[in-house]
Amino acid sequence: MVPARRRGRTVVLFQLVLVIGVALFTSGSLSRRMSAQAEAMRELDKIADSSRKA
């Protein structure tokens, strides 16, 4: 049987890893979304510039 102190540390470590994982996943997801939005804005700017010139 695992001592309570060690089990407590394991639970805290697991929760810490879980929180870090969620933060990294969220950050990556948000970064990808922002990158896609920036690309769409660049495309819209190109379209607007070409319509102004024509």
Secondary structure as GFF3:
##gff-version 3
##sequence-region A 1 54
A	DSSP	alpha_helix	4	53	.	.	.	ID=ss1
###
